[in-house]
C-alpha cells in the first residue's frame, strides 16, 4: 500500500495469472475528516504507519501493485469488477479549494459526512462542518470536538454507486508518479460507471501491468465539481484478464449497455476531441467502420460527458450504446 504515488519499481504485493480473482481492500485518504465514523483499527494503523514524509506527491492511498503474468507493453489488461462493498458505511465529501466553485463560496471549504442505508442502497448526509483551515495535508485527522457539526440535506437520499476512483496499470515513467492527474495508464479516472459487472481495459505500460487501485467512492456525479465524490473505504473482488485482441491507447470501459472511451487534458475541449478520436479508432478497429461513418455516428448517437473537472487533467468520456450494432459485431 502506498500513499500518493504510483511507482513501476515497486515489488508486487502478489502475482496472479490471467483469469485469477483477487480481493482488494481500498482505504480512503479522507478518513480523518470524521475519525469517529471512518476509522477502525486497521485504517488507523495505516494512518499511523505511513509517515507524512512518505506521502505524496499525490494524495490517494492506493493498494498494490498486482503483477499479472503475461501482461506486456502492447497488451491490454482487463479489470472486471465482481463485487464492491463498503468496509464502513460512511464517506466524506469535501467542498475543497481545488473544486470548481471554491472562489464563488468565499474561499470556504466544507466537509459533509454521508451514511449508507444498506436496505435502500442510498446515502444520506449525517452532518456538515466548515473545515478549520486549508485542506492541503493528505490524511490530516480532525478532532470531532474542534468543529461544529450541523445537520444538512434533510430527507435527501443519494443512490449508492460504489466504484474505484483511482485504478490502473503502472505508468511507464520511472519514479514516484502523482496519483492526482489521470493518464493513459488510468489512475484517477473517476468514472462513476466503473462498478459491479463492468470491465475497464488499460493499455499495459510495463511488464506485469502492475495494477493498483484506491480512492473508492460511494457515489459521484459526473464532473465531481466540489473536488471529491463521497470518499470511502471499499472492499472489491476483481478478475484480471490479459487481452491481445483489443488495441487501445487510453482506458476503455465496457458496461452492459455502453462502450466508453476516455481522454484527459487541462483543456476540456481538447479532452473532448481526444475522447472522440479514441472512439473513432475503436470503431474502426472493432466494428469495421470508416472515419466518416464513425464521425457521423458519434454526432447522432454518442454522449460526451465530463468524468471530472477538478484533477488538473480534466476528464471526458465518450459513451456509445452497444445495441446500435448487430450482436455478432460485439
Buried (B, 14 or more C-beta within 10 A) or exposed (E): BBBBBBBBEBEBBEEBEBEBEBEBBBBBBBBBBBBEBBBEEEBBEBBEEBEEEEBBEBBBBBBBBBBBBBBEEEBBBBBBBEEBEBBBBBBBBBBBBBBBEBEEEEEEBBBBBBBBEEEEEBBBBBBBBEBEEEBEEBBBBBEBEEBEBEEBBEEEEBEBBBBBBBBBBBBBBEEBBBBBBBBBBBBBBBBBBBBBEBBBBBBBBBBBBBBBBBBBBBBBEBBBBBBBBBBBBBBBBBBBBBBEEBBBBBBBBBBEEBBBBBBBBEEBEBBBBBBBBBBBBBBBEBBEBEEEBBBEBBEEEBEBBBBBBBBBBBBBBBBBEBEEBEEEEE
